[in-house]
Amino acid sequence: MTNEPHELLKIARTLATEAGELITKRVDSAKVTATKSSGVDIVTQMDLAAESLLRARIAQLRPDDAILGEEGDDTPGTSGITWVLDPIDGTVNYLYGLPTFGVSVAAVSGPARTHEWTALAGAVYDGSGRLWSAGAGLGAWCDGERLERTESAPLESTLLGTGFQYIAERRAIQGQIVARMLPQVRDIRRMGAAAIDLCHVAAGKLDAYYEHGLNAWDLAAGALIAQEAGVMVAGIDAGPPDEHLTIAAHPDSWPQVRDALEAAGARDPFAALK
């Protein structure tokens, strides 16, 4: 068993595709089974089914690897590799039959839960049946087409993506940041799935993206795909992205996006809630 990115990438693509095909075939039968951080932060039976499938397949293909999944307990491993799983990113979209959702699978080395990882491979299978993927040093791809972000956009021409948390007090503050950013950019999109947003930045379908409160499973695969396409994905101080804030943009325009977000209050927006 090897931990080389090209081998892990093959498995990430297989896992994301198998779980993605499972959930897209059952999208019309989605039902809420539980809630998490608030009454609107939902889990469907297909979140659980997809993660169960992913865990079973990893046990078959990579039995010595650890697993960090959104819906299940951490599984320890001995290989140095952790699979970071989001069985349905964009669960609310999935519940409502909207196509912006996906399965996110990443293989990382290092402590995944604390964001102190090195991503080696990742794949995202979206609700339209597209497979996005990347391996460390191998580039990024969508359905076999190489992704390369070669052009940046000035702030005033930026189509900016973002997302919101599910706690009402935090959403209200995030809305204030959006209100301050909106006059400065071309427009803002909130599509409801962080992994898909990061893939869209990789493909140039969004010029830039930011979001507070992303977990490891929201970020690991999509960030690698964006980075391998030439996108800068970082925290507000240009260090690794984390649960505090993630900003993704072409390297030439990233500082301008970051400065605008800081001026809009994005550095520590929830300080008054602590």
C-alpha positions in Angstrom: 0.0 0.0 0.0 1.4 3.4 -1.0 0.7 6.9 0.2 1.7 8.5 -3.1 -0.8 11.2 -4.3 -1.4 9.5 -7.7 -2.6 6.3 -6.0 -4.7 8.1 -3.4 -6.2 10.2 -6.2 -7.5 7.1 -8.0 -9.2 6.0 -4.8 -10.6 9.4 -4.0 -12.2 9.6 -7.5 -13.7 6.1 -7.1 -15.1 6.8 -3.6 -16.6 10.2 -4.6 -18.1 8.7 -7.7 -19.7 5.7 -6.0 -21.2 7.8 -3.2 -22.2 10.6 -5.6 -24.1 8.1 -7.8 -25.8 6.7 -4.7 -27.2 10.1 -3.6 -28.1 11.5 -7.0 -30.2 8.4 -7.7 -32.1 8.9 -4.4 -32.4 12.7 -4.4 -36.2 12.7 -4.7 -36.6 10.6 -1.5 -34.5 12.7 0.9 -35.9 13.1 4.4 -34.5 14.9 7.4 -33.5 12.5 10.2 -31.7 14.9 12.6 -30.4 18.4 13.2 -26.9 19.6 14.4 -25.9 23.1 15.4 -29.4 24.5 15.0 -32.9 23.5 13.8 -32.0 24.4 10.3 -28.7 22.5 10.2 -30.0 19.2 9.0 -29.0 15.6 8.3 -30.8 13.4 5.9 -30.9 9.6 5.7 -28.8 9.9 2.6 -26.0 11.7 4.4 -25.8 8.7 6.7 -26.1 6.2 3.8 -23.4 7.9 1.7 -21.0 8.1 4.7 -21.6 4.5 5.5 -20.8 3.5 2.0 -17.6 5.6 2.0 -16.4 4.1 5.3 -17.1 0.6 4.1 -15.2 1.1 0.9 -12.2 2.7 2.7 -12.1 -0.3 5.1 -11.9 -2.6 2.0 -9.4 -0.5 0.0 -7.3 1.2 2.7 -7.9 -0.7 6.0 -4.9 1.0 7.8 -6.1 4.6 7.1 -7.9 6.8 9.5 -11.3 8.4 8.8 -12.8 11.8 9.7 -16.3 12.1 8.5 -19.0 14.7 9.1 -21.7 12.3 10.3 -19.7 9.6 12.1 -17.1 9.0 14.8 -13.4 9.4 14.1 -11.8 6.1 13.0 -8.1 5.8 14.0 -5.4 4.4 11.6 -1.8 3.5 11.4 -0.8 4.5 7.9 -0.4 8.3 8.4 -3.3 8.9 6.0 -6.7 10.2 7.0 -9.8 10.3 4.7 -11.8 13.4 5.3 -15.4 12.9 4.2 -18.4 15.0 3.6 -21.1 12.6 2.4 -23.3 15.5 1.2 -22.0 19.0 1.1 -25.0 21.2 0.5 -27.6 19.1 2.3 -30.3 21.8 2.3 -29.9 22.0 -1.5 -30.2 18.3 -1.7 -33.3 18.2 0.4 -35.0 20.8 -1.8 -33.9 19.2 -5.1 -31.4 21.9 -6.0 -28.4 20.7 -8.0 -25.6 22.5 -6.0 -24.6 19.6 -3.7 -21.8 17.0 -3.8 -19.8 14.3 -2.1 -16.4 15.5 -1.0 -13.5 13.1 -0.3 -9.9 13.9 0.5 -6.8 12.0 1.6 -4.6 14.0 3.9 -1.5 13.5 6.1 -1.3 15.1 9.5 -3.9 16.0 12.1 -7.1 16.6 10.0 -9.5 17.8 12.7 -7.2 20.7 13.6 -6.7 21.8 9.9 -3.0 21.1 10.3 -2.9 18.7 7.4 -1.2 18.3 4.0 -3.8 17.4 1.4 -2.5 14.7 -1.0 -5.6 13.9 -3.1 -9.2 15.0 -3.3 -12.4 14.5 -5.3 -15.8 16.2 -5.4 -18.7 14.6 -7.3 -21.4 17.2 -7.7 -25.2 17.0 -8.2 -24.8 17.5 -12.0 -22.7 14.4 -12.3 -19.4 16.2 -12.7 -16.2 14.8 -11.0 -13.7 17.4 -9.8 -10.4 16.1 -8.6 -6.8 17.0 -7.8 -3.6 15.4 -6.5 -0.8 17.2 -4.8 1.6 18.3 -7.5 -0.5 16.6 -10.2 -2.9 19.4 -11.1 -6.7 19.7 -11.0 -9.3 18.3 -13.3 -13.0 18.3 -14.0 -14.2 15.3 -16.0 -10.8 14.9 -17.6 -10.4 18.6 -18.5 -7.4 20.4 -16.8 -8.3 23.3 -14.6 -6.0 26.3 -14.7 -6.8 29.8 -13.4 -4.7 32.1 -15.5 -6.7 35.3 -15.2 -7.5 37.5 -12.2 -10.3 40.1 -11.8 -10.2 43.5 -10.2 -12.4 43.8 -7.2 -15.1 45.8 -8.9 -15.5 43.0 -11.5 -15.3 40.1 -9.1 -18.2 37.6 -8.9 -17.8 36.7 -5.2 -19.1 33.5 -3.6 -19.8 33.1 0.1 -21.8 31.0 2.6 -23.4 31.3 6.0 -23.4 29.4 9.2 -26.6 28.0 10.8 -26.6 29.9 14.1 -28.9 32.9 13.8 -26.7 35.4 15.6 -23.8 34.6 13.4 -25.8 34.7 10.2 -27.0 38.2 11.1 -23.3 39.3 11.4 -22.4 37.6 8.2 -25.2 39.4 6.5 -23.7 42.7 7.6 -20.4 41.7 6.0 -22.2 40.8 2.7 -23.9 44.2 2.7 -20.6 46.0 3.0 -19.0 43.9 0.3 -21.9 44.0 -2.2 -21.3 47.6 -3.5 -17.6 46.8 -4.1 -17.9 43.8 -6.4 -19.8 42.7 -9.5 -22.2 40.6 -7.5 -22.4 38.0 -4.7 -23.5 34.4 -4.9 -24.5 32.1 -2.1 -24.9 28.6 -3.5 -24.8 26.6 -0.4 -22.0 24.1 -0.7 -18.4 25.1 0.2 -16.7 22.3 -1.7 -18.6 23.2 -4.9 -17.8 26.9 -4.5 -14.1 26.1 -4.3 -14.3 24.0 -7.4 -16.1 26.9 -9.1 -13.2 29.2 -8.2 -10.8 26.6 -9.7 -12.8 26.7 -12.9 -13.3 30.5 -13.0 -17.1 30.2 -12.6 -16.5 32.3 -9.5 -13.7 34.9 -9.3 -13.3 34.6 -5.5 -14.9 33.0 -2.5 -14.8 33.5 1.3 -16.5 31.9 4.2 -16.3 31.7 8.0 -16.7 28.5 10.0 -15.6 25.8 7.5 -14.9 22.4 8.9 -12.2 20.0 7.6 -14.7 18.1 5.6 -16.1 21.2 3.9 -12.6 22.3 2.9 -10.1 19.6 2.4 -10.9 18.4 -1.2 -12.2 21.6 -2.6 -9.2 23.6 -1.4 -6.7 21.2 -2.9 -8.6 21.3 -6.3 -8.6 25.1 -6.2 -4.9 25.3 -5.2 -3.8 22.8 -7.9 -5.7 25.0 -10.4 -3.6 28.0 -9.4 -5.9 29.6 -6.9 -4.6 31.0 -3.6 -6.7 29.5 -0.7 -5.7 30.9 2.7 -6.8 32.5 5.9 -7.0 36.3 6.4 -3.3 36.5 7.3 -2.3 34.4 4.2 -1.7 31.3 6.4 -3.5 28.0 6.0 -7.3 28.3 5.7 -9.2 27.1 8.8 -12.5 27.3 10.7 -12.0 31.0 11.3 -12.0 32.2 7.7 -11.2 30.9 4.2 -10.5 33.2 1.2 -9.9 31.8 -2.3 -9.0 33.9 -5.3 -6.4 34.2 -8.0 -3.0 35.1 -6.3 -2.9 38.5 -8.1 -6.3 39.5 -6.8 -6.3 37.7 -3.4 -4.8 40.6 -1.4 -7.4 43.0 -2.7 -10.2 40.6 -1.8 -8.7 40.1 1.7 -8.3 43.8 2.3 -11.9 44.5 1.3 -13.1 41.7 3.6 -11.0 43.0 6.5 -12.4 46.5 6.0 -15.9 44.9 6.0 -15.3 43.4 9.4 -14.5 39.8 8.4 -11.3 39.4 10.6 -13.1 38.6 13.9 -16.8 39.2 13.3 -18.1 37.0 16.1 -15.9 38.5 18.9 -18.9 40.1 20.6 -20.7 36.7 20.8 -17.8 35.0 22.8 
